[in-house]
């Protein structure tokens, strides 16, 4: 775009964001930095419409920005101001009024953002690191599953993840039963370490028992150490007279089954730890991202180690006052990060 079309585009978008109404060529002639006719502005608006940046709700009406136009405006032309002093004080005051726990703090953040921006607030909470009391896997579809984590301190958290291919509801119940048997006193990360050590122990026992069979030529490895590894036994009839070797073979088969189960468990734990948190505070909004005409301004917040542990945001119509909302969300995220780190 040249300077004129850029100015026309910017003024149409700003006028729409301010009033929610289409912007006409005559109103633009009074605000342009250079004196141009309404006809010239109409031609420029038509060019912008051909580019997919503006649209016209009615034949005789003015123009409004399209979704693509808003995207370009936000990315390239938006002028973000400093955080308003009154907004800053309201955010600070809401944080000071929160009780000592993190849950109360984040609840106050949601209320504050909703009140200040007149939009719906979104708060993604940090994932919990307390010892696990109970684990439950629920199959939602072949590609989606829910893990319910009950922590020793009474906290309950749900996370959505994509299960490994081929898993069934019964295999998920089996995985949960095994994890619950060993979960006591361990965090999710520590539980993964326990499973890893179990896998290493089984691997060592398999190698030790199979070594003599391979050395004597009675068996051979295929893809050793990999997910699809197998121990192929040659001349199984020769083992019938050797009770010790036959018992070793049965033990190896049992260890392989156990190793495969624990590999699946390790994968479940990895996916559960990386899964999306589903504790979202958004007022009465549901199925947010399937709705048309909605915008989200969101910023992550970090702990003292600069690791992202959650996010705060504001949801509203596409004609949000982005220049005002962006610094509000940015400041709130920075403040929440510091306070959550302090209280943790």
N, C-alpha and C positions, 0 to 999 in steps of 0.2 A: 504494500500500500504506500501511496505517496503521503505527504504531510496533510493534504486536505482530507483524503479518505480516512486517514488515521484519526483526525480530529472529529470528523463526523461520526465515525464508529464509536469513539470513546464517549462522545456526548450523548449518543443514543443509549448506550449501555448505562451510563451514569444516571440519565433521566429515567430510564426504566427501573433501575434499582431503587431510586428515590421515591417514585410515584406508583410503580406497578402498571403504568399505562403506556400505550404506544406513543412514540415520539414522532411528531410530524416535522416536515421541512420548514414550515413557517416559523415554528418556535425556535428552530435551530438558527435561522438567519439572525436572530437577535443576540445570539451568544457566540457566534463564530469569531475567531481572532482576525479574520480577513472578511471584508464585505463581499458577499456572494449572493446571487439570486436564489430564490426558492427552487427554481427549475434546475439550477446547477446542483443544488443539494439533493434534489430528487433523483437526478441522474447518478450521483455518487452513491446514494442509498440503493438504487437498483443494481449497481455494480457489486456492492457489498452483499446484496441478496443473492446474486449469481454465484458469489464465492461461498455461499452457505453460512455466512456470518450473521445476517439479519433475516427476519421473516416478517410477514404482514398478516395479522389475524383477519383483516377484512380488506377488500379491494381498495376502499377509499381511506382506510385508516393509516396511521403512521407505522413505524417499524419497531419491532422488539428484537432483542438478541436471541439467536438460536442457542442450543446447547453447545455447539462448536464455537459460536461467538463468545459465549460466557467463558468457555475454557481458555480461549486465546486472550481474552481480556484479563482474566485472573493470572495467567502465566506471564503475560508480557506488558500489560498496560496498567495494572492495578497499582495505585499509590497507597501504600500502607503507612498510616500515621503513627504517632506515639500513643501509648496507652493513655486514655483519658484519666485525669486525676481522680474523679468521682468513681469511675469503674475500678481503679486500683484500690481505693479505700474500701469499697464494698467487698472486693475479693479478699483483701487482708482481714477485714472484720469477720468474714464468714469462717476463715481458717482459725482465728483466735477463739471463736465461740465453740469450736468442735471439741468433744471430749478427748481423752487421752488415746483411745484406740484408733487404728487406721480405718476401720470400717465406718466409724462416726465421721472421721475427717472426709472420706470420699463421699459420704452421703451429703455432707454440707457442701462439698464442691459441686455436686450435681444440682442442688437447690440454688446455689449462687449463680452458676452459669445460666440456668433457666431463667432466673429472675432478671439478670443483667441484660441478657441478649434477647429475651422473649422468644426463645426457641427451645427445642427439646435438647436436653443434655445427655451426653454419653460418657460413661466412665468405665474403663476396663481396669479391673483390679489386679494387683500383683498376684502371681501364683504362690500358693502357700507352701511352706517348707517344713511344717511340723511333722512329727512321726505319723505314719499311716496306721489307722485302726481297721479300716475295711475298704476293699476294692470291689467294684462291680462293673462288668462290661455289658452294654446293651447294644444289640445290633439294630441299627435304624434302616439300613439298606445294604446291598452288597458293597457299596463304596463309602458308607458312613457308619460310624459307631460312636457311642457315648461311653465315657468312663466316668463313673461316680466315685469320688474319693472322699472318704470320711476320715478326718484327722483325729488324733488323740485328744486335741483340745476342743472337740465338738464342731469344728469348722467343716462345712460340706462344700465341695467344689465339683462342678461338672465341666468336662472338656470334650469337645468334638474332635475326632481324628479319623483318618482313613486306615482301615485295618489291612493287614497283609492279605494278599490274594488267596482265595480258597478257604478263608476262615468261616466257620459256621457258628450259629448261636450256641451249639453244644460245646464246640472247641473254646469259645470265649468263656463259657461257664467253668470249664475245666481249668482254664488259665487263671480265672479269678479265685477258684477254690485253692489252687496251689499257692498263689501269692498270699492269700489270706492266712495260710498256714505258717508262713515265714515272715509276714509283714510286721509283726509286733515290734515296736520300738525303733523302726527304721523309717527314714524319710524316703521319698520316691527315688531320689538320687542314690541313697545308700542301698536301697533294695535292688537297684540295677547292678550295683557293685557285688552284692551277694550272689546274684544270678551269674554274673561274669566269672566269679571264682568257682561256682559249681560247674560251669561249662569247662573251665580249664582243668578241673580235677577229673571230670569224666573223660576229657580228651587224653590226659596223661594215662589213665587206666586203660583206655582202648589201645593206645600205642604200645603199652607194656605187654598186654595180653596178646596182641596181634604180632608182636615182633618175632616170636618163635615160629608161628605159623608161616609168616612170610619168608623167614630165613630158611625153613625146611622145604620151601617150594610148594606148600600145601595151599597157600593163599597169596593173593596179590592185591595191592591198593589201586583203586581208580579214583582220580581226582582227590588225593589225600589233602585234608585240611580245608577243603572247600565245602560249600553248602550241599553239593550233590555227591559227596564222597561215598565210596562203597568198598567193602572188603569182599572180594570174590574168592570163594573157596574152590580149590581144584581137588578132584578125587575124593569127594565126601565119604566114599566107602572106606577109604584108608583110615578115617577118623573113628570108625565104629569100634576098632580094637584098642583105641587109645582113649580111655575114659577121661583123662586129664584134659586132652586137647578138645574133646567133645564138650566138656564143661566150659572150657575157655570160650568156645565158639558160642555157646548159649549165653554166657556172660557178656560177650562182645555185642551180641544181638540186642540184649537188654539195655546195655549202655548206649548203643546207637539210638534206640527209641527214646531213652531218657535225654540224651544230648539234643535230639531234634525238638523235644518238648521245651527244653530250656532255651534253645535258640529262639523258638517262637515267643516264649515269655519275655526274653530280652528285647525282642523287637516290639512287643506290646508295650513294654515299659518305656522304651525310647519314644514311641509314637505318643504315648499318654503324656510324657513330660513335655513334648514339643507341641501338643494339641492346643487348639484355640480355646481360650477361656470363654465361657458363655455367660458370665455374670455381667450383664449390661444394664445400666441404669439410663433409661431413655423416656421417662414419663410414661405416657399411655401408648407410645408408638410400638408397633409390632411389625414384623417382616419389613423392616425399614428399607433395605436396599432393593426390594422388589417394587417399591413405589416409584412412580414417575414424578418429576417435578420437585425432587428433594436434593438438597445439597448438604454436605458434611464438611465441616472444618475441624480437623483433628490433629493433635500433636502428642507424640509419645513423651512419657516422663521417665527419668532414669534414676538409679540409685547412686550411691557414692562412688561406685566402681565404673560409672558411665555405662551401665548395662540397662537396656530398656526393660522396664518391669510392668508397664501399663500405659494407658493412654486416656486423654480427656478430649472431649470435642463437643461441638454444637451442631444440631441438625435443624434445618429449616427449609423454607421454599428457596427456589433458585435465586430469587431477588433478595438474598441476604445482603446486609451491609458489610461486604467482605473487608473493606478497609478498616472498619471498627472491630469486627469479630476476630480477625486474625491476631492482632496484638493481645486481645483478651485471652484467647485460647493459649497463645504462646506463653504469656506471663503466668497463667494458672498452672500450666504443665510444669514450668520451672519451679514454681513455688511448691506444688504437690510433691515433686521429686525430692526436694530438700526436706520437707516435713516428714514424708514417708520414711526416708533414710534415717532421720533422727529418731523416729518413734519405733523403728525396727531394731 
